[in-house]
Amino acid sequence: MSEKKEKKKWFKKFMALLYLMLNDIFFLIGAAFILVATYRYSVNIGLMLTGVFFMLYSYLLSKQRR
C-alpha cells in the first residue's frame, strides 16, 4: 500500500513540474509574439515592452521560489 502512495506522490510532483514548465513556455512564446508585433510598429515601444516582460517574468520566477 505504501508503494502505491509513493508512486502517486511522485506522479503528482512530476505533473506539477510539467505544468510549471508548460506555463513558462507558453508565457515566453506569447511574449515573443507580442514583442515581434510591437517592434514592427515602433522600436521604442518594443524596447519598453521588452523591459516590462523581463520585469514581469522575474517577478513570476521569484514568486514561484517562495
KOLFI-626642 format. One record per residue: z negated, x, y negated of N, C-alpha, C in turn; residue in one letter; residue number from 1. Coordinates in nm, 4 decimals. Example, Ala and Ser with C-alpha at 12.3 -4.5 7.8 and 13.67 -1.06 7.14 Angstrom:
// KOLFI-626642
<<-0.7800, 1.3190, 0.5690>, <-0.7800, 1.2300, 0.4500>, <-0.7800, 1.3200, 0.3300>, 'A', 1>
<<-0.7080, 1.2850, 0.2250>, <-0.7140, 1.3670, 0.1060>, <-0.7870, 1.2900, -0.0030>, 'S', 2>
***
This chain:
// KOLFI-626642
<<0.0000, 0.0824, 0.1196>, <0.0000, 0.0000, 0.0000>, <0.0000, 0.0869, -0.1260>, 'M', 1>
<<-0.0739, 0.1962, -0.1229>, <-0.0836, 0.2847, -0.2381>, <0.0514, 0.3511, -0.2674>, 'S', 2>
<<0.1233, 0.3836, -0.1617>, <0.2537, 0.4480, -0.1788>, <0.3518, 0.3540, -0.2492>, 'E', 3>
<<0.3424, 0.2270, -0.2182>, <0.4297, 0.1283, -0.2804>, <0.3989, 0.1160, -0.4299>, 'K', 4>
<<0.2716, 0.1203, -0.4660>, <0.2321, 0.1136, -0.6066>, <0.2786, 0.2369, -0.6821>, 'K', 5>
<<0.2717, 0.3529, -0.6166>, <0.3179, 0.4764, -0.6804>, <0.4674, 0.4704, -0.7093>, 'E', 6>
<<0.5451, 0.4185, -0.6153>, <0.6892, 0.4066, -0.6371>, <0.7188, 0.3111, -0.7512>, 'K', 7>
<<0.6451, 0.2012, -0.7568>, <0.6657, 0.1040, -0.8630>, <0.6291, 0.1644, -0.9990>, 'K', 8>
<<0.5208, 0.2398, -1.0030>, <0.4771, 0.3042, -1.1267>, <0.5796, 0.4080, -1.1721>, 'K', 9>
<<0.6306, 0.4861, -1.0786>, <0.7316, 0.5867, -1.1091>, <0.8591, 0.5206, -1.1611>, 'W', 10>
<<0.8984, 0.4094, -1.0975>, <1.0194, 0.3386, -1.1385>, <1.0049, 0.2831, -1.2807>, 'F', 11>
<<0.8869, 0.2299, -1.3147>, <0.8635, 0.1777, -1.4485>, <0.8728, 0.2883, -1.5532>, 'K', 12>
<<0.8177, 0.4058, -1.5229>, <0.8263, 0.5190, -1.6149>, <0.9707, 0.5640, -1.6315>, 'K', 13>
<<1.0444, 0.5662, -1.5222>, <1.1848, 0.6055, -1.5277>, <1.2655, 0.5079, -1.6127>, 'F', 14>
<<1.2432, 0.3790, -1.5949>, <1.3160, 0.2780, -1.6715>, <1.2798, 0.2854, -1.8206>, 'M', 15>
<<1.1535, 0.3121, -1.8521>, <1.1132, 0.3261, -1.9921>, <1.1844, 0.4452, -2.0560>, 'A', 16>
<<1.1943, 0.5554, -1.9828>, <1.2651, 0.6728, -2.0327>, <1.4132, 0.6430, -2.0523>, 'L', 17>
<<1.4721, 0.5725, -1.9589>, <1.6134, 0.5366, -1.9679>, <1.6389, 0.4464, -2.0891>, 'L', 18>
<<1.5519, 0.3498, -2.1124>, <1.5670, 0.2616, -2.2275>, <1.5531, 0.3386, -2.3590>, 'Y', 19>
<<1.4601, 0.4335, -2.3647>, <1.4453, 0.5147, -2.4854>, <1.5711, 0.5971, -2.5116>, 'L', 20>
<<1.6277, 0.6551, -2.4064>, <1.7489, 0.7356, -2.4219>, <1.8663, 0.6479, -2.4666>, 'M', 21>
<<1.8812, 0.5300, -2.4073>, <1.9888, 0.4397, -2.4471>, <1.9722, 0.3932, -2.5921>, 'L', 22>
<<1.8498, 0.3684, -2.6310>, <1.8222, 0.3272, -2.7689>, <1.8648, 0.4368, -2.8662>, 'N', 23>
<<1.8303, 0.5615, -2.8362>, <1.8683, 0.6730, -2.9225>, <2.0195, 0.6905, -2.9274>, 'D', 24>
<<2.0841, 0.6789, -2.8130>, <2.2303, 0.6961, -2.8085>, <2.2993, 0.5881, -2.8900>, 'I', 25>
<<2.2574, 0.4630, -2.8735>, <2.3193, 0.3543, -2.9493>, <2.2942, 0.3681, -3.0988>, 'F', 26>
<<2.1744, 0.4131, -3.1360>, <2.1450, 0.4346, -3.2779>, <2.2365, 0.5419, -3.3359>, 'F', 27>
<<2.2521, 0.6526, -3.2648>, <2.3365, 0.7609, -3.3153>, <2.4831, 0.7202, -3.3222>, 'L', 28>
<<2.5316, 0.6472, -3.2245>, <2.6714, 0.6014, -3.2268>, <2.6924, 0.5039, -3.3429>, 'I', 29>
<<2.6013, 0.4122, -3.3618>, <2.6123, 0.3181, -3.4733>, <2.6068, 0.3889, -3.6075>, 'G', 30>
<<2.5165, 0.4861, -3.6203>, <2.5075, 0.5622, -3.7448>, <2.6362, 0.6399, -3.7699>, 'A', 31>
<<2.6943, 0.6966, -3.6648>, <2.8185, 0.7722, -3.6804>, <2.9318, 0.6818, -3.7289>, 'A', 32>
<<2.9442, 0.5635, -3.6719>, <3.0493, 0.4714, -3.7165>, <3.0295, 0.4301, -3.8623>, 'F', 33>
<<2.9060, 0.4016, -3.9001>, <2.8792, 0.3628, -4.0388>, <2.9095, 0.4786, -4.1334>, 'I', 34>
<<2.8693, 0.5998, -4.0934>, <2.8942, 0.7156, -4.1791>, <3.0426, 0.7451, -4.1942>, 'L', 35>
<<3.1184, 0.7326, -4.0872>, <3.2629, 0.7561, -4.0958>, <3.3266, 0.6564, -4.1920>, 'V', 36>
<<3.2875, 0.5309, -4.1809>, <3.3424, 0.4289, -4.2706>, <3.3018, 0.4566, -4.4153>, 'A', 37>
<<3.1789, 0.5018, -4.4364>, <3.1315, 0.5292, -4.5718>, <3.1998, 0.6513, -4.6314>, 'T', 38>
<<3.2176, 0.7565, -4.5524>, <3.2842, 0.8768, -4.6028>, <3.4287, 0.8481, -4.6415>, 'Y', 39>
<<3.4924, 0.7554, -4.5732>, <3.6300, 0.7199, -4.6108>, <3.6318, 0.6480, -4.7451>, 'R', 40>
<<3.5250, 0.5788, -4.7769>, <3.5171, 0.5060, -4.9034>, <3.4782, 0.6004, -5.0176>, 'Y', 41>
<<3.3681, 0.6747, -4.9986>, <3.3194, 0.7649, -5.1028>, <3.2344, 0.8750, -5.0389>, 'S', 42>
<<3.2639, 0.9989, -5.0761>, <3.1911, 1.1125, -5.0185>, <3.0454, 1.1135, -5.0649>, 'V', 43>
<<3.0206, 1.0840, -5.1914>, <2.8825, 1.0876, -5.2426>, <2.7942, 0.9844, -5.1743>, 'N', 44>
<<2.8456, 0.8645, -5.1573>, <2.7677, 0.7604, -5.0889>, <2.7462, 0.8009, -4.9432>, 'I', 45>
<<2.8463, 0.8616, -4.8809>, <2.8330, 0.9077, -4.7434>, <2.7248, 1.0127, -4.7280>, 'G', 46>
<<2.7169, 1.1054, -4.8246>, <2.6125, 1.2084, -4.8195>, <2.4735, 1.1480, -4.8336>, 'L', 47>
<<2.4586, 1.0528, -4.9249>, <2.3278, 0.9875, -4.9410>, <2.2900, 0.9102, -4.8148>, 'M', 48>
<<2.3853, 0.8407, -4.7578>, <2.3588, 0.7625, -4.6375>, <2.3253, 0.8527, -4.5190>, 'L', 49>
<<2.3874, 0.9698, -4.5125>, <2.3533, 1.0657, -4.4068>, <2.2071, 1.1065, -4.4177>, 'T', 50>
<<2.1613, 1.1335, -4.5393>, <2.0201, 1.1672, -4.5603>, <1.9279, 1.0548, -4.5195>, 'G', 51>
<<1.9672, 0.9323, -4.5505>, <1.8860, 0.8159, -4.5130>, <1.8769, 0.8046, -4.3610>, 'V', 52>
<<1.9906, 0.8238, -4.2909>, <1.9875, 0.8157, -4.1451>, <1.9016, 0.9266, -4.0845>, 'F', 53>
<<1.9101, 1.0472, -4.1409>, <1.8261, 1.1558, -4.0893>, <1.6783, 1.1258, -4.1089>, 'F', 54>
<<1.6429, 1.0727, -4.2255>, <1.5024, 1.0397, -4.2501>, <1.4551, 0.9277, -4.1589>, 'M', 55>
<<1.5395, 0.8252, -4.1417>, <1.5028, 0.7136, -4.0545>, <1.4874, 0.7605, -3.9096>, 'L', 56>
<<1.5793, 0.8449, -3.8649>, <1.5725, 0.8928, -3.7271>, <1.4496, 0.9812, -3.7046>, 'Y', 57>
<<1.4163, 1.0660, -3.8017>, <1.2972, 1.1494, -3.7859>, <1.1708, 1.0636, -3.7863>, 'S', 58>
<<1.1710, 0.9548, -3.8659>, <1.0564, 0.8630, -3.8650>, <1.0443, 0.7949, -3.7302>, 'Y', 59>
<<1.1569, 0.7513, -3.6731>, <1.1523, 0.6854, -3.5425>, <1.1057, 0.7822, -3.4334>, 'L', 60>
<<1.1501, 0.9066, -3.4407>, <1.1063, 1.0041, -3.3397>, <0.9571, 1.0328, -3.3520>, 'L', 61>
<<0.9063, 1.0445, -3.4745>, <0.7638, 1.0705, -3.4910>, <0.6811, 0.9489, -3.4475>, 'S', 62>
<<0.7358, 0.8297, -3.4659>, <0.6645, 0.7087, -3.4245>, <0.6563, 0.7015, -3.2714>, 'K', 63>
<<0.7620, 0.7474, -3.2018>, <0.7609, 0.7454, -3.0551>, <0.6567, 0.8429, -2.9999>, 'Q', 64>
<<0.6304, 0.9503, -3.0709>, <0.5352, 1.0509, -3.0222>, <0.3915, 1.0020, -3.0306>, 'R', 65>
<<0.3652, 0.9069, -3.1202>, <0.2269, 0.8586, -3.1362>, <0.1837, 0.7704, -3.0243>, 'R', 66>
***
